Amino acid sequence: MKRFLLTELPIKNKTIFLRVDFNVPFYENKITDNTKIKASLPTIKYLLQNDCKIVLATHFGRPKGFSKEFSVAPLAKELQRLLPSKKVLRLDDCIGKKVIETIKNGKPQTIFMLENLRFYPEEEKNDSFFAHSLASQADVYVNDAFGVAHRKHASVCAITEFLPSAPGLLLETEIRSLSQALNPERPSVWIMGGAKLDKIALLEKALQKYDQVLIGGALAFAFLKAKGIPVGASKTDAASTEVARNILKSKYSHKIVLPVDFAVAEFFSPRAKVSIVDYNHIESHQVGLDLGPKTVNLFRKYLSSAKTVVWNGPLGYIEWTKFAVSTKEIGRFLGKLEHAVTIAGGGETAEALIKYHLHHNLTHVSTGGGAALEFLAGKELPALECLEKNYKKFRKRIIP
């Protein structure tokens, strides 16, 4: 299916409605990670070079109506810091006459930042009237918000009914990079961690297309328990164990690589003493919180010859540094693979790699959590479907 490219649209001196994902981590009135904001800078700069007015729109948090706590004010401040020579003007609302007038009277190369889209419940309902109100502010729509590409929201989907639309440079990069994971060069390895087996479609895709699936995180305990191996007080649940049991009975079971040792503690605390035990020697009072050194070496063995690696989910309880050892070790190792495409997808994985400064050496670290997982599972993303429909609707008006 075809969609417009940003470079195909006549945008010179136009007003562009730019949907971004600036839903960044925020703690004690401070942005703790501005990666998502920086990721959209290439698109913003491209539009500014074309003398556009930019109407910048994002969601932020999960507000229940209008709330100062979820105002985009700190996001506007951070964007202004990153673009010191440009004017970033924060508006008090995201729709309305006053907003339209301010944008209309503004100068080219001004960035008008709308207030939080989710202050209006119509945003998440994909409401056409709300989308039309947003669209009336601009000439062209550009979607650079990969993090919400799996959401049928007004600023993602319904708005494409009213304006010629294109993906931004970040969205195009995400799709191009993640597409490599859907058609991997072999040998191929998928690393799957995290806590739950709630990504059945993703796991099935990994088992179908990849040579090995290395299991880490709390996910490993569901598989061990399914095999009748005691996991002590380690995190697991009945649903995950049942899914693991079915996978171990499937024709793909030989592709599963389970940990051979763990870092365990006697209680759930960052101050707990750490012991290394084999996978079948976890005592009833012990909690498995990270992979052990023998497992890290085992995983390295499979990864060393891989041509394609996809990683989803941390390998240990990364919130506490002493249980982030295997995640850091594997992250460093992937960064040294010279002949492999290395792709990390999913919110927690990206957070871990950024936290420990390991993201720069991978081929691609996705800015999307749920969107990346759904794309990697082979599902159609609503945002892309809407852009494809938009191309059919507007192509004769745009391309002579």
Secondary structure as the mmCIF struct_conf table of DSSP 4:
data_model
#
loop_
_struct_conf.conf_type_id
_struct_conf.id
_struct_conf.beg_label_comp_id
_struct_conf.beg_label_asym_id
_struct_conf.beg_label_seq_id
_struct_conf.end_label_comp_id
_struct_conf.end_label_asym_id
_struct_conf.end_label_seq_id
HELX_RH_3T_P HELX_RH_3T_P1 LEU A 6 GLU A 8
BEND BEND1 LEU A 9 LEU A 9
TURN_TY1_P TURN_TY1_P1 LYS A 12 ASN A 13
STRN STRN1 THR A 15 ARG A 19
STRN STRN2 PHE A 26 TYR A 27
TURN_TY1_P TURN_TY1_P2 GLU A 28 ASN A 29
STRN STRN3 LYS A 30 ILE A 31
BEND BEND2 THR A 32 THR A 32
HELX_RH_AL_P HELX_RH_AL_P1 THR A 35 ALA A 39
TURN_TY1_P TURN_TY1_P3 SER A 40 SER A 40
HELX_RH_AL_P HELX_RH_AL_P2 LEU A 41 GLN A 49
TURN_TY1_P TURN_TY1_P4 ASN A 50 ASP A 51
STRN STRN4 LYS A 53 ALA A 57
BEND BEND3 GLY A 61 GLY A 61
BEND BEND4 LYS A 64 PHE A 66
HELX_RH_3T_P HELX_RH_3T_P2 LYS A 68 PHE A 70
BEND BEND5 VAL A 72 VAL A 72
HELX_RH_AL_P HELX_RH_AL_P3 ALA A 73 LEU A 82
BEND BEND6 LEU A 83 LEU A 83
TURN_TY1_P TURN_TY1_P5 PRO A 84 SER A 85
BEND BEND7 LYS A 86 LYS A 86
STRN STRN5 LYS A 87 ARG A 90
BEND BEND8 ASP A 92 ASP A 92
BEND BEND9 CYS A 94 GLY A 96
HELX_RH_AL_P HELX_RH_AL_P4 LYS A 97 ASN A 105
BEND BEND10 GLY A 106 GLY A 106
HELX_LH_PP_P HELX_LH_PP_P1 LYS A 107 LYS A 107
TURN_TY1_P TURN_TY1_P6 PRO A 108 GLN A 109
STRN STRN6 THR A 110 MET A 113
HELX_RH_3T_P HELX_RH_3T_P3 LEU A 117 PHE A 119
BEND BEND11 TYR A 120 TYR A 120
HELX_RH_AL_P HELX_RH_AL_P5 PRO A 121 GLU A 124
TURN_TY1_P TURN_TY1_P7 LYS A 125 ASN A 126
HELX_RH_AL_P HELX_RH_AL_P6 SER A 128 ALA A 135
TURN_TY1_P TURN_TY1_P8 SER A 136 GLN A 137
BEND BEND12 ASP A 139 ASP A 139
STRN STRN7 VAL A 140 ASN A 143
HELX_RH_3T_P HELX_RH_3T_P4 PHE A 146 VAL A 148
TURN_TY1_P TURN_TY1_P9 ALA A 149 HIS A 150
TURN_TY1_P TURN_TY1_P10 ALA A 154 CYS A 157
HELX_RH_3T_P HELX_RH_3T_P5 ALA A 158 GLU A 161
TURN_TY1_P TURN_TY1_P11 PHE A 162 PHE A 162
BEND BEND13 LEU A 163 LEU A 163
STRN STRN8 SER A 165 PRO A 167
HELX_RH_AL_P HELX_RH_AL_P7 LEU A 169 LEU A 182
BEND BEND14 ASN A 183 ASN A 183
HELX_LH_PP_P HELX_LH_PP_P2 PRO A 184 GLU A 185
BEND BEND15 ARG A 186 PRO A 187
STRN STRN9 SER A 188 MET A 192
BEND BEND16 GLY A 194 ALA A 195
HELX_RH_AL_P HELX_RH_AL_P8 ILE A 200 LYS A 209
BEND BEND17 ASP A 211 ASP A 211
STRN STRN10 GLN A 212 ILE A 215
TURN_TY1_P TURN_TY1_P12 GLY A 217 ALA A 218
HELX_RH_AL_P HELX_RH_AL_P9 LEU A 219 ALA A 226
TURN_TY1_P TURN_TY1_P13 LYS A 227 GLY A 228
TURN_TY1_P TURN_TY1_P14 GLY A 232 ALA A 233
HELX_RH_AL_P HELX_RH_AL_P10 ALA A 238 LYS A 249
BEND BEND18 SER A 250 SER A 250
TURN_TY1_P TURN_TY1_P15 LYS A 251 TYR A 252
HELX_RH_3T_P HELX_RH_3T_P6 SER A 253 LYS A 255
STRN STRN11 ILE A 256 VAL A 257
BEND BEND19 VAL A 260 VAL A 260
STRN STRN12 ASP A 261 ALA A 265
BEND BEND20 GLU A 266 SER A 269
TURN_TY1_P TURN_TY1_P16 PRO A 270 ARG A 271
BEND BEND21 ALA A 272 ALA A 272
HELX_LH_PP_P HELX_LH_PP_P3 LYS A 273 LYS A 273
STRN STRN13 VAL A 274 ASP A 278
TURN_TY1_P TURN_TY1_P17 TYR A 279 ASN A 280
TURN_TY1_P TURN_TY1_P18 SER A 284 HIS A 285
STRN STRN14 VAL A 287 LEU A 291
HELX_RH_AL_P HELX_RH_AL_P11 PRO A 293 SER A 304
TURN_TY1_P TURN_TY1_P19 SER A 305 SER A 305
BEND BEND22 LYS A 307 LYS A 307
STRN STRN15 THR A 308 ASN A 312
BEND BEND23 GLY A 313 GLY A 313
BEND BEND24 LEU A 315 GLY A 316
TURN_TY1_P TURN_TY1_P20 ILE A 318 GLU A 319
BEND BEND25 TRP A 320 TRP A 320
HELX_RH_3T_P HELX_RH_3T_P7 THR A 321 PHE A 323
HELX_RH_AL_P HELX_RH_AL_P12 VAL A 325 GLY A 335
TURN_TY1_P TURN_TY1_P21 LYS A 336 LYS A 336
BEND BEND26 GLU A 338 HIS A 339
STRN STRN16 VAL A 341 ALA A 344
BEND BEND27 GLY A 346 GLY A 346
HELX_RH_AL_P HELX_RH_AL_P13 GLY A 347 LYS A 355
TURN_TY1_P TURN_TY1_P22 TYR A 356 HIS A 357
HELX_RH_3T_P HELX_RH_3T_P8 HIS A 359 ASN A 361
BEND BEND28 LEU A 362 THR A 363
STRN STRN17 HIS A 364 VAL A 365
BEND BEND29 THR A 367 THR A 367
BEND BEND30 GLY A 369 GLY A 369
HELX_RH_AL_P HELX_RH_AL_P14 GLY A 370 LEU A 376
TURN_TY1_P TURN_TY1_P23 ALA A 377 GLY A 378
HELX_LH_PP_P HELX_LH_PP_P4 LYS A 379 LEU A 381
HELX_RH_AL_P HELX_RH_AL_P15 PRO A 382 ILE A 398
#
